[in-house]
Amino acid sequence: MAFYFSEKEGDKLMSKINLRDVSSRAKQWDHPIKGLFKYVESMKANGCDIFKLPKKDRESYCVSIVTLALMNETKEDWWMNMPKIDPPDGLIMTLKEEKPSSYMGHLREVEIVEHRNKPEEIFETIRDKMVENQYEPNTILVCLVLVKAISVYDFKSLSLELAKVKSTIKHVFVVFTGVLMTDNISTKDQLQNSYTMVQLLPILTHETLDLKPHLDDFTERYNKGKESRIIEDDSIYFGTSNKNAIRVM
């Protein structure tokens, strides 16, 4: 089942905005694999202990998984940006061609909460974040599960309980490394390279992705100099850190 985003409350343009407005939020939008590369580098520098990573690196890791899950499910390009000042913790965006050569951005702000405690305490972790602030209507809340041991979660019951919480947050997700017990993963390699995003509100659904195809996709884009999007006012460019590639429109 596809992830669900309801119509925006208030100004509907917040979820479908013109390029000039997207540019005012962030000019450079990156392929989510870039965020995972940064995570790997940070892990190496911190003894492979995710709890020692700077908070912003863990948040980038989380937003990368969210963006990849959306790419995997929608089969469309999604891009991410990590603002230097929060809120929000992250931004995700896809571009849609409304008419020939005319694009609109579909943007969501991402708020992140980390769950490090026992599985049965995840409700409190998410609930407390849901009621912490008044959030913008286009905000999604993502819980990054950082429990090292194999854990069992009852996401159906969790979804039902969270539906009772009064909050301006209407879209809640959980992300983690690995798969649901119901997923059919045939090899150890697939298991080690899998990530899962579960939508808890307003519906219950999930997406499990294999990282390898997305790594291949990034490599192909990087070789062509197209692994980022640069938005300047009403213009869109491809951006790259590949010095051998040429910047093209």
Sequence and secondary structure as in RCSB ss.txt:
>XXXX:A:sequence
MAFYFSEKEGDKLMSKINLRDVSSRAKQWDHPIKGLFKYVESMKANGCDIFKLPKKDRESYCVSIVTLALMNETK
EDWWMNMPKIDPPDGLIMTLKEEKPSSYMGHLREVEIVEHRNKPEEIFETIRDKMVENQYEPNTILVCLVLVKAI
SVYDFKSLSLELAKVKSTIKHVFVVFTGVLMTDNISTKDQLQNSYTMVQLLPILTHETLDLKPHLDDFTERYNKG
KESRIIEDDSIYFGTSNKNAIRVM
>XXXX:A:secstr
        SS GGGTSB HHHHHHH SEEE HHHHHHHHHHHHHHTTT GGGS HHHHHHHHHHHHHHHHHHHH 
S  EEE  SS SSSEEEEEEEEEETTEEEEEEEEEEEEEE S GGGHHHHHHHHHTTS   TTEEEEEEE   S 
    HHHHHHHHTTS  S   EEEEEES  TTS   SHHHHHTEEEEEEEESS EEEEEEHHHHHHHHHHHHHHT
 SEEEEETTEEEEE S TTS    
